[in-house]
Amino acid sequence: MRPLPPKGFPDVLSDRERRDLALIERQLCDEDPRLAARFRSLGRARPVRAPKTLGGRDGVSQRSMHAAGALPCVLLAAGLIMLLAGAAAGAMAVVVAGVVLTVLTLGIAATSAPSRGAGFA
């Protein structure tokens, strides 16, 4: 007797198709046991880690601009304003400086320890 399909899934394979698939699986295991083991490991469930939060508040990740504090938020805003002002004025040097400031600010925010205060959103 063949096993029942999981609840909510229709039984879409015939008995012949199931036998053919079982034969292919046995041949794979005989020819390349390492590859077969890798396929078997894909079916195992992996534990899902919950994101870390600050101060027990849900939804505020440790790696966010909100958690980084006020200084990176202000620097990010300044970098974006420089970028837009340089683009509007056609000054390539100002655009490049705005991009560099923005990237550096995001790097600082990502690598700095989270602040205890709320900071800016």
Backbone bond lengths (Angstrom), bond angles and torsions (degrees), N, CA, C in turn:
res aa  C-N    CA-C-N  psi(-1)  N-CA   C-N-CA  omega(-1)  CA-C   N-CA-C  phi
1 M - - - 1.449 - - 1.525 109.12 -
2 R 1.304 117.84 133.14 1.453 121.49 -177.99 1.529 110.35 -84.11
3 P 1.341 116.35 152.30 1.467 119.09 179.90 1.519 111.31 -69.83
4 L 1.315 114.92 150.68 1.459 120.41 178.02 1.518 110.23 -74.14
5 P 1.334 117.92 147.14 1.473 119.75 177.13 1.521 109.67 -68.03
6 P 1.338 117.03 157.70 1.472 119.83 177.49 1.515 110.93 -57.24
7 K 1.321 115.52 151.91 1.458 121.05 -178.66 1.530 110.30 -59.66
8 G 1.307 116.47 131.34 1.452 121.36 179.49 1.519 113.81 92.98
9 F 1.366 117.40 -4.99 1.457 120.82 178.96 1.520 109.22 -113.66
10 P 1.312 118.26 132.78 1.462 119.96 179.47 1.531 110.68 -74.60
11 D 1.321 115.64 157.48 1.457 121.85 176.77 1.523 107.26 -85.41
12 V 1.342 117.55 95.96 1.459 120.88 -170.83 1.522 114.00 -98.61
13 L 1.325 118.62 -12.96 1.457 120.66 -178.50 1.524 110.55 -102.56
14 S 1.323 114.95 139.44 1.460 119.88 176.28 1.535 108.92 -78.74
15 D 1.329 116.10 170.79 1.463 120.23 178.52 1.526 110.64 -62.03
16 R 1.315 117.23 -40.00 1.469 121.20 179.13 1.529 110.67 -62.37
17 E 1.336 116.99 -43.95 1.465 120.74 178.97 1.527 111.21 -64.17
18 R 1.314 116.54 -37.97 1.471 119.79 177.37 1.527 111.08 -64.70
19 R 1.335 117.12 -41.05 1.472 120.47 178.26 1.523 110.12 -64.07
20 D 1.344 116.38 -42.90 1.471 119.98 179.56 1.528 111.10 -62.03
21 L 1.316 116.40 -42.55 1.468 119.33 178.55 1.522 111.78 -65.88
22 A 1.313 117.87 -38.79 1.467 121.43 177.75 1.530 110.17 -63.70
23 L 1.351 116.95 -40.02 1.463 121.04 177.90 1.532 110.50 -63.68
24 I 1.326 116.98 -44.76 1.468 121.24 178.40 1.528 110.26 -61.22
25 E 1.329 116.60 -41.06 1.467 120.13 179.96 1.526 111.22 -64.81
26 R 1.341 116.82 -42.49 1.472 119.19 178.14 1.520 110.98 -63.27
27 Q 1.337 117.11 -41.78 1.463 120.66 179.09 1.530 111.02 -63.27
28 L 1.320 116.79 -40.56 1.465 120.56 177.80 1.518 110.90 -62.08
29 C 1.320 116.33 -44.30 1.471 120.01 179.73 1.523 111.06 -62.57
30 D 1.346 116.84 -37.01 1.468 120.44 179.97 1.524 111.50 -72.15
31 E 1.337 117.63 -40.67 1.458 121.34 -175.35 1.520 113.35 -78.62
32 D 1.324 118.01 -41.14 1.466 121.09 -176.39 1.534 109.81 -142.75
33 P 1.335 116.82 84.37 1.464 119.67 -176.65 1.534 113.29 -63.34
34 R 1.334 117.64 -31.36 1.479 119.82 179.74 1.523 110.96 -66.40
35 L 1.341 116.81 -43.13 1.457 120.29 178.63 1.530 110.37 -65.16
36 A 1.322 116.73 -40.52 1.467 120.32 178.29 1.524 110.78 -62.46
37 A 1.335 116.95 -39.39 1.466 120.04 178.37 1.521 110.92 -65.31
38 R 1.330 117.14 -36.79 1.470 119.91 178.11 1.529 110.86 -65.18
39 F 1.337 116.43 -40.35 1.463 119.45 177.36 1.522 111.42 -65.28
40 R 1.324 116.68 -39.98 1.466 119.42 178.49 1.518 111.04 -64.06
41 S 1.340 117.29 -36.24 1.462 120.00 -178.76 1.535 111.46 -69.23
42 L 1.326 118.16 -23.41 1.461 120.64 178.12 1.521 111.73 -67.13
43 G 1.319 117.03 -27.66 1.450 120.46 -177.92 1.519 113.98 -79.60
44 R 1.335 116.97 -13.36 1.459 119.73 -179.03 1.519 110.37 -75.36
45 A 1.307 115.11 142.31 1.467 120.17 178.36 1.516 109.45 -76.30
46 R 1.313 116.13 138.40 1.462 121.71 177.35 1.513 108.85 -105.97
47 P 1.325 116.96 141.24 1.473 118.01 178.89 1.522 110.43 -67.94
48 V 1.312 115.27 142.60 1.459 121.78 179.45 1.519 108.03 -102.07
49 R 1.336 115.42 125.69 1.460 119.61 179.01 1.517 109.86 -88.53
50 A 1.315 114.80 135.90 1.460 119.68 176.39 1.520 108.97 -75.98
51 P 1.333 118.59 143.77 1.461 120.02 178.93 1.527 110.81 -65.86
52 K 1.332 115.21 144.24 1.457 120.05 177.72 1.524 109.18 -73.00
53 T 1.313 115.81 142.17 1.454 119.70 -179.99 1.510 109.92 -124.14
54 L 1.313 115.89 161.68 1.457 122.32 178.65 1.510 110.16 -94.56
55 G 1.292 117.10 131.31 1.451 121.61 172.12 1.512 114.89 57.83
56 G 1.327 116.59 24.66 1.442 119.25 177.80 1.516 114.61 76.34
57 R 1.333 118.36 3.80 1.464 120.80 179.39 1.518 108.99 -87.53
58 D 1.311 117.01 126.74 1.456 120.95 -179.79 1.520 110.23 -72.76
59 G 1.330 114.84 146.08 1.450 120.05 173.79 1.515 114.91 88.21
60 V 1.333 120.07 -8.06 1.456 121.24 178.53 1.521 107.10 -105.88
61 S 1.320 116.68 100.61 1.453 122.57 -177.64 1.514 110.76 -74.75
62 Q 1.333 117.02 153.28 1.457 120.83 176.98 1.525 111.18 -67.65
63 R 1.294 118.03 -26.45 1.455 122.21 -178.65 1.519 110.62 -101.95
64 S 1.319 117.63 62.08 1.455 121.09 178.80 1.517 109.43 -133.15
65 M 1.309 115.55 160.67 1.459 119.63 176.13 1.528 109.63 -63.62
66 H 1.315 117.41 -33.16 1.469 121.42 178.71 1.521 110.13 -61.49
67 A 1.326 116.91 -41.58 1.462 120.72 -177.91 1.525 112.23 -78.60
68 A 1.321 118.26 -17.79 1.459 121.11 -176.29 1.521 112.54 -74.34
69 G 1.302 117.96 -23.78 1.455 120.40 179.57 1.518 112.05 109.49
70 A 1.319 114.94 -174.60 1.458 120.84 -173.26 1.528 113.17 -77.93
71 L 1.330 118.19 -40.12 1.465 120.63 -174.61 1.528 112.85 -60.17
72 P 1.333 120.10 -50.18 1.468 118.01 178.02 1.522 113.11 -62.25
73 C 1.327 117.77 -32.56 1.471 120.03 178.03 1.523 111.02 -65.77
74 V 1.323 116.82 -41.92 1.460 121.37 179.24 1.527 110.22 -67.49
75 L 1.335 116.88 -42.52 1.465 120.34 178.81 1.528 111.32 -64.88
76 L 1.325 116.91 -38.09 1.461 119.94 177.83 1.528 110.54 -63.72
77 A 1.317 116.60 -44.76 1.459 119.99 178.29 1.532 110.74 -61.79
78 A 1.337 116.60 -41.56 1.475 119.80 179.05 1.527 110.76 -63.82
79 G 1.316 117.03 -41.88 1.467 120.32 178.75 1.512 112.36 -62.80
80 L 1.331 116.16 -41.87 1.459 119.09 179.42 1.527 111.74 -68.71
81 I 1.324 117.36 -37.11 1.474 120.64 176.69 1.523 110.26 -64.99
82 M 1.339 116.74 -41.76 1.473 120.14 176.71 1.520 110.61 -60.59
83 L 1.312 116.25 -42.80 1.452 120.82 -179.03 1.526 110.64 -61.57
84 L 1.322 117.02 -47.32 1.467 120.52 -179.66 1.526 112.51 -67.97
85 A 1.340 117.18 -40.94 1.466 120.34 179.43 1.523 110.80 -65.06
86 G 1.325 116.50 -40.79 1.458 119.75 178.20 1.510 112.23 -65.42
87 A 1.335 116.33 -37.72 1.468 119.67 178.66 1.522 110.70 -67.77
88 A 1.351 116.58 -39.58 1.465 119.81 179.81 1.523 111.32 -67.54
89 A 1.332 117.31 -35.95 1.459 120.95 -177.89 1.523 112.46 -87.54
90 G 1.319 117.00 -10.01 1.463 120.15 -178.44 1.516 112.92 75.86
91 A 1.321 117.58 20.60 1.462 121.69 -179.90 1.524 108.83 -95.79
92 M 1.323 115.61 102.83 1.459 120.80 -176.36 1.524 112.19 -63.72
93 A 1.314 118.47 -34.66 1.465 121.45 -179.56 1.530 110.72 -64.02
94 V 1.328 117.17 -38.63 1.468 120.97 179.34 1.531 109.84 -69.40
95 V 1.333 117.10 -38.41 1.466 120.70 177.52 1.520 110.12 -62.45
96 V 1.324 116.89 -46.38 1.467 120.97 179.94 1.521 110.30 -63.29
97 A 1.325 117.90 -41.67 1.464 120.62 177.99 1.527 110.82 -63.23
98 G 1.327 117.60 -38.72 1.457 120.92 177.51 1.511 112.47 -65.14
99 V 1.321 116.66 -41.15 1.469 120.78 177.78 1.520 110.34 -64.72
100 V 1.344 116.90 -45.43 1.463 120.61 179.98 1.523 110.64 -61.63
101 L 1.320 117.69 -44.92 1.467 121.14 179.06 1.527 111.14 -62.17
102 T 1.326 116.93 -41.82 1.460 121.03 179.59 1.520 111.45 -63.87
103 V 1.322 117.38 -46.04 1.470 121.02 -179.53 1.526 110.52 -64.93
104 L 1.332 117.42 -44.04 1.464 119.88 178.62 1.531 111.39 -62.57
105 T 1.320 116.55 -39.87 1.462 120.39 179.35 1.518 110.91 -63.73
106 L 1.326 117.35 -43.42 1.462 120.25 178.42 1.528 110.84 -64.51
107 G 1.329 116.84 -36.75 1.464 120.27 175.82 1.514 112.05 -64.57
108 I 1.319 116.31 -42.43 1.472 120.34 178.24 1.523 109.99 -64.11
109 A 1.319 116.90 -43.56 1.469 120.32 -179.03 1.528 111.14 -64.97
110 A 1.325 117.34 -35.74 1.463 120.43 -178.49 1.521 112.80 -74.48
111 T 1.326 117.13 -29.15 1.455 119.08 -175.07 1.525 113.62 -102.31
112 S 1.325 118.05 -11.17 1.451 119.11 -178.72 1.519 110.74 -80.93
113 A 1.314 115.20 155.35 1.460 120.37 177.20 1.517 108.88 -69.91
114 P 1.324 118.06 144.72 1.458 119.36 179.40 1.526 111.65 -64.70
115 S 1.307 115.25 142.08 1.465 119.84 -179.66 1.513 109.69 -81.98
116 R 1.319 116.17 160.27 1.459 121.01 179.47 1.520 111.74 -80.32
117 G 1.337 116.66 -25.69 1.456 120.73 -179.44 1.501 112.24 -82.25
118 A 1.317 116.24 173.46 1.449 120.99 -176.41 1.523 112.59 -74.73
119 G 1.335 118.89 -36.92 1.453 121.36 -177.64 1.515 111.07 71.32
120 F 1.309 115.98 -162.09 1.461 121.78 179.20 1.507 109.31 -106.20
121 A 1.310 116.78 150.13 1.465 120.82 178.38 1.495 110.60 -84.42
